[in-house]
Amino acid sequence: MSQTRIIALFNQSGGVAKTTLTQNLGYHLALKKRRVLLVDMDPQASLTTFMGLEPDELSISIQQTIVDNRPLPIYPQPIHSIALVPADINLAASEMQLSSAIAREYRLKNGLLAVQDNYDFILIDCPPSLGLLSIISLTAATHILVPIQCQFKSFKGTELLLNTITQVRSHTNPRLQFAGFVPTMFDGRTAQESRTLKAVQEQLSEIAPVYPPIPKTIAFADASERRVPLALFDKNHPAVGVLKKIADSIDKLELKL
């Protein structure tokens, strides 16, 4: 059995720093000499852009695997010592194209089978929806990592998310494990966010680990604009230490046999 940990970063809510977390955790795992592959499953292709590529200029996309059952299109050169399967806007049409496809939920899982032994970690950046692309991603994963914004609305949305995980476990991936919850964009100066963080820590820690909160900072947007992980943009930024701690914990994840 492969020891590769395949982690889907998933939250049906948008704007929770899911793509930022995918890129930065991948980078910190690579710094630990782990072999890392990032898979962009979001039609917005933000991860592809953050990694320095222009989605509309690429001739390869994860859509080739999801829709056409072709081998996983890994970008020829590693970026920041990380391998990448890019996405483009055409991925948005894939749910409709797969409407009558047989075993459509297993398209990514089957595509990863041929390459997963080459990597210690595969991080999947899921779209912010409960649609088919997310189901395909969760079916392929060994673990789910949930970025959650410290806002009451985002916290309440976890009920839908947990129901989706239950459905996936029941139908396509009974071994799917929780890697944990990552509070993101946390502003400790506001009482409301501090209350929400406490609620997240108290209630969700019964399900899986709740990692240290990642602070809200413009530095992430600045790093993304430069197309680099935060540690390459500002190695002394306080959030870098938090990301490193989370990566250290992710590195210790075990697989369910």
KALIN-V527882 format. One line per field, one symbol per residue. phi: phi as a letter, one per 30 degrees, with the letter a starting at -180 (. if undefined). burial: # if it has 9 or more other C-alpha atoms within 8 Angstrom, else .. Layout:
phi: ???
burial: ???
This chain:
phi: .dcdcccccbadddiciddededddeddddddiddbbcbcccedhddededjccedcccbaeedddcchcedddeecdchibdbcdbbdddddddddcecddhddcddedddedbdddbdbbccddddacdddddedddddcbbccdbddbeddddddddddddddddddcbadcdcddkccdbhdcddcddddddeddeddddddcaecdedcddadddddddddibdedddadcdedddddddddddddceccdd
burial: ...##########..###############...##########.#.#####...#....########.#..##.#..#...########.#..##.##.....#########...##.############..####################.##.#...#..#...##...#..#.##########.....##.##.###..##..####.###....#..##..#####.#...#..#.###.###.........
